[in-house]
């Protein structure tokens, strides 16, 4: 029964990873495609300048989303995504109505969940990990 539950948990995490990551790409790719234009006018909630704020958002929303979708380093890749959504929720849209900031809150919950759960067994990371796992040398039989 435990193995069946583990499989269902991994399927659920796969759905969460691919769903959240893919939906986030729909926000990141347009920013990437309009990077030159947006880099002059992008909101700067952290006071680091619009170029670096946009660079951080695009890095999280495109690169980290790709890693989450693939299941590579999911907990680490989800940190910049959760941070970006935290800033969107509480700083960029902090004074807005709930209807405006609800999407950022939902993304924040999804990516925070992945920080704590990881990507599950149906991901590239377990395969990647097994490729580089050190193999124990076989003891000589005498």
N, C-alpha and C positions, 0 to 999 in steps of 0.2 A: 504494500500500500504506500509506503514511504517513497519508493521509486516512482510510482505513478504520480504522487503529489509533487515530487521534484520536477517531473516532466511538465506537469501543468503549470507550475510556477515559472519554469523556463519559457514556456510558450507565452504566458502572460507578460513576462519581461521582454520577450521578443516583440510582442505587439506594442508594448509601451515604448520601447526604444525606437522602433521603426516609425511608429505613428508620431511621437513627439519630435523626433529628429527630422522627419520629412516635413511636418508642418512648420517647423522652425526654419527650414531651408527656404520656404516660401517668403519669409521675411528677410533672410540674409542674402539670397541671390539678387533680388532687385537692388539692394544696397551695394552689392559688389559691382553690378553692372553700371550703376550710376555713381561710382566711387568718386571720380574726379569732380563732378558737380556737387555732390553731397558733402565732400570733405571741407568745403568752405562754409557751409550753412548748417551742418549737423548739430543737434543739441549737445551741449557740453556739461552734463550734470556733475562731473567729477572735477571740473576745472583744469583739465589737461589739454584743452584745445579741441576744436571740432574734428581735426584730422585724426588725432589719437583716439578720441571717443568713437569715431566711426570705425577705425581700424580694429579696436577692441570688440565692437559689436559684430562686425563682419567676421572677424576671426572666430568668435564664439558661435555665431549663427550659421556659418558655413563650414569651417574646418572642424570645430568640435561636434557639430550636428552630424557630420559625416562619420566621425569616429563613433558616436553613439549609435548611429544606424548600423554600422558594421559590427558593433560590439567589441571594439578595440579600446582598451583602457577606459571603459565606460564611467567608473566613478570619478576618475580624474577629469575626463572630458566633460562631464556634467557640471563640474564646479564653475567654470566660466559662464556656462549657460544659465545656471541658477543665479549667479552673481548679476549677470546682465538683466535677468528678469526681476531680481530684487530691486535693482536701480530703476528699472522701468516702472515697477509697481509703486515704490515708495518715494522716488525722487521725481522722475519725469512726469508721471501721472498722479503724483501724490495728492494733488488738490482736485483731481477730476472725479466725476461721478463713478460709482462702482461699475456701471455698464462699460465704461471706457477702460478701466484697469483690470477688469475681470480676466481677460485673456492672459495678461502677464501673471496674474495670481495662479491661474491653472497651469501655465508653463512652469512657474516656480515650484509648485507642488510636484509636478511630474519629474523635473530634473533633480530636485532634492531627494525624491524617492530613489532615483537611480544612483545617486551618490552613496546611499546607504545599502542598497541591495546589490549593486553591480549589474552586469548585463545578462546574467544567467548562463546556462550551459549552451544554449543555441546562439552562439556568437563566435566571432573569429578569435577572440582573446584566448579561450581555452585551447584552440588549435595552435595558435601562436606560442602559447606557453609550453605546450607539450613538445614543440619542435626544438625549443631551447633548453628544456629540462635536462639537467646533467644525468647521464645514465651511470648507474653504479657498475663498477667493473666486476665481472664475474670472478668469483674465487676459484683458484686452481684446485682441481680435485687431485688428491695424491693417493 
